[in-house]
Amino acid sequence: MFEVENSTQIYSGLLRMADFAASVPNLMVDLYVVVPENRAETAEQHLSRPSFQQLLHEPEHITVDYKTFAEVRRLHDSSCEGDTDFLR
């Protein structure tokens, strides 16, 4: 699942993801917030907050991370070239 944050606060996007994760039992998808390159540090700071670490890392096998717009473009290009392991 991707939450794209361009014009709104990263924190509010993470909160929407946390609400979704809390409301769906046995959620089995990886969660990413997508941010402009100049907001990557902010995303990383928010993701390291204890409230997001605890809520979003249950169950333990779910990935909670961020990607920059440039990384998503690269991932898209990789997937178009047949690379199926582009999120690792």
C-alpha positions in Angstrom: 0.0 0.0 0.0 1.3 3.4 -0.9 0.4 6.7 0.7 1.6 9.6 -1.6 2.4 12.8 0.2 3.1 15.8 -2.0 1.1 18.8 -0.7 -0.1 17.6 2.7 1.8 16.8 5.9 3.7 13.5 6.0 2.5 12.9 9.5 -1.2 13.0 8.4 -0.5 10.4 5.7 1.2 8.1 8.2 -1.7 8.6 10.5 -4.1 7.5 7.7 -1.9 4.4 7.1 -1.9 3.6 10.8 -5.7 4.0 11.0 -6.1 1.7 8.1 -3.6 -0.9 9.5 -5.4 -0.8 12.8 -8.9 -1.3 11.2 -8.0 -4.2 9.0 -7.4 -7.4 11.0 -4.5 -9.6 9.8 -3.3 -7.0 7.3 -0.7 -8.6 5.1 0.6 -5.8 2.9 3.7 -3.7 3.0 3.1 0.0 3.7 5.0 2.9 2.1 4.7 6.6 2.3 5.9 8.2 -0.9 7.5 11.7 -0.6 9.4 14.2 -2.6 13.2 13.9 -2.2 13.4 17.1 -0.1 11.0 15.6 2.5 12.7 12.2 2.9 14.4 13.1 6.2 11.0 14.2 7.6 9.5 10.9 6.6 12.3 9.0 8.2 12.0 11.0 11.5 8.2 10.4 11.7 8.6 6.7 10.9 11.1 6.4 13.8 8.6 7.7 16.3 7.6 5.1 18.9 3.9 5.4 18.1 4.4 4.5 14.5 7.0 1.8 15.3 4.6 0.0 17.6 1.4 0.4 15.7 2.6 -0.2 12.2 5.0 -3.1 12.9 2.4 -5.5 14.0 2.5 -8.1 12.7 6.3 -8.2 12.4 6.4 -9.3 8.8 4.9 -6.1 7.4 7.3 -3.5 6.0 6.7 0.1 6.9 9.0 2.5 5.1 9.2 5.4 2.8 10.2 5.9 -0.9 11.0 9.1 -2.7 9.4 10.0 -5.9 12.7 9.3 -7.7 12.8 5.8 -6.2 9.2 5.1 -7.3 10.1 6.2 -10.8 13.1 3.8 -10.7 10.9 1.0 -9.4 8.4 1.6 -12.2 11.1 1.5 -14.8 12.5 -1.7 -13.3 9.1 -3.4 -13.3 8.6 -2.4 -17.0 11.9 -4.2 -17.7 10.7 -7.4 -16.1 12.5 -7.0 -12.7 10.0 -8.6 -10.3 12.1 -8.0 -7.1 12.0 -4.2 -7.4 10.8 -3.4 -3.8 13.6 -5.2 -2.0 
